[in-house]
Amino acid sequence: MKYISTRGQSPALTFSEILLGGLAPDGGLYLPESYPQISDADLTAMRGMSYAELAFAILSRFVDDIPASDLKTIIDKTYTAEVYGFTRQGQNPADITPTLKLDENLYLLSLSNGPTLAFKDMAMQLLGNLFEYVLAKTGKTTNILGATSGDTGSAAEYAMRGKQGIRVFMLSPHKKMSRFQTAQMFSLQDENIYNIAVEGVFDDCQDMVKAVSNDAAFKADYKIGAVNSINWGRIVAQVVYYFKGYLAVTNNNSQKVSFSVPSGNFGNVCAGHIARMMGLPIDKLVVATNENDVLDEFFKTGLYRPRGSANTYHTSSPSMDISKASNFERFVYDLVGKDSAKVRELWTSVDSGGSFNLTEQGYFDKVASFGFVSGSSNHANRMRTIREAQQKYGVVIDTHTADGLKVALEYADKNTPMLVLETALPAKFEDAIAEALGHAPERPVSLNGIEALPQRFTLMKADAGAIKDFIAKNT
């Protein structure tokens, strides 16, 4: 299995060769040359598998340069009840991603049972173990540079803390995460973890990461790696739980299922797109946005128009406060028929602060064939949805999951199961939950008082040169 860039001007590489990096040298994102296909017999065989067995069945189709026995050991080490132990009452931790029935053909796919209580743990814990394995095999080290709007940062840091040969430099928008999210990251005292609070919004942080990644000489000299969802390892690991969710709510392979996915950087729903391209019987992929509705605008009109940092709203679902969706390029590559020259043309406009409209070239007509629909939510919507979820279904959900549920109900079909992807436990967004319900949500006992712990971070302006200097001084 070889991996190629969406922009078509980088050499094809193996999984291990692209694992530690983010952007390809030509500025594009890596995808497999072709998607492995799952047969009806394969899907039937998967019905009796544990999460770890299912992960191996899927990931081994994408990873052929790590011995199968080693890959299985890494996966078995990752997906255990001990690692994914935070589950709601009555759920089995061994399920890893338990499914909670809310109503007839309406389900919550629980993805937030990992150490940082967010779906990012599902991929990041695996990525940490893969990084450690590959670095040990090659005798190399890496400096991870990432940007976070809240959940990626803590998931990456908890996955990489204390690991040999790895330093993590994580950028986050100053004072724009929840208090809990901030404390999860900034309270870590591990010597290999560096938190940088950037004076700006998430898109500024992401632009800094891309600027460093596009400096080939600096990237090579300082061995810059990536854990954001531009990293292919993140995306492919997330494909697994789409299969797990499908198998949990169906009893035969002729049935179709829809997924509603709270979306900011398009990584989570991109994994669903890949699962569908592999042959998983998915009816709709529902893209649910908050007030930063760039993706909703595209899926309704064909116009992709990033708003820029000055016009990015700070909302009560802050992990989705993103204007420029990095992983969207992967989907557009498939949408335009894997035409890398076309992708380069489109992103030349985006990277220079512009936009593009795919209705003008007829590509937008193909969107429906990929199963995508969309909708948006706002603060009033999510407050109401959180209250109604507790009253009607007896479950407390976080603000991002509320956006997903709100939009899911707009596309609900009584004949097709709809799974809403839970993105985080409500404890991560205590102030918003208290506003909606009048009381704070429960949190794991081990995380009580986390906001009072000493915090360690560096404040920095949104300047790529400043982060380069910081990395150089701390390497």
C-alpha angles and dihedrals in degrees: 000000000000128000126220135190123255087230094054100224102100128080121261111259140184126257093259091048093057097034099090096041135071118198119034115244090261091055095256132117126255123249131167115266086244136000115251111240126234114215127211089254090051091052092049091051090051092059093082097044130113117232092262092049091049091049091053092047090055103034094047087064089061100036117060101147096068114071110257092236091054093046091050091050091052092048093046090050091051106045104056133132088242092061095039097039104133105097135151118259111284094022122116114236089208088068088068090197106035119194118228118200112223101172140335105319091349119111142169115224104211109220100155104082097105129103096279096039095240135107089245087078090068091071103020097062089054091045091053091053092045091050092051091049096049094044092050091050093051099034090234135134130215140202109217113213116189144159125217139188088197118298107045091060098055092040091052094046094048090048094048103034112124094001116144118253095010131110121180123211107185124188120202133171109263113252093351100104125077117271090250094050091048092049093048090059106031096045092063111108099185112136093229094056121087120181118197119190109206123208096235141042132300093271089059089054091047092049090053091053091049092048091054092044090052091055095087095187095050092043091054096042094050097033094236115198131179137224100176116111089269082080107094092216089065094052098046092049089055092054088073097068093053087061090044092051093047093050092047096060102035134064100195137033095242091072122095127212133198126215128206111206127190101227138200112134093021093235098116096048090040087064088054090051090053091048088053092048088053090058104266106151099246119162104186133009103202113204108206117192135178125224088307090077103167092127094046089052091053096048090049100041111012091243116125106196117164108204101212129234095287090060099041111112123227103225143173089259093056099168087070095049091116129128101182112051108208097197094049088088090067092057094044089053089060092040093057092048097262090297101160093185089058091049090051090051093049096047093045084067094044094046090053092054097266137114140228136221118212095189088075092062098037096246093115090067088070096057094088091057089061091056098243124151128156150196140175138229137199138201095276091048094052095045089052093045092051090052093046093047090056094043098043104030103022093235132117114220132186125249097262093048087049089059088051093049093046093055093039090061089056090061100033115141116193090215097051125059113240118205118197110206110230107219103185143356113263091242088078090065102039098155094054093046091049089052091051100041105021093241138065119262123247117265133191109277091235090064099050111126095012091138090062095057119107112270128216122195143128122236114222140173119244095268126130091208091057094055091047090054091047093051091047092052094048100044 
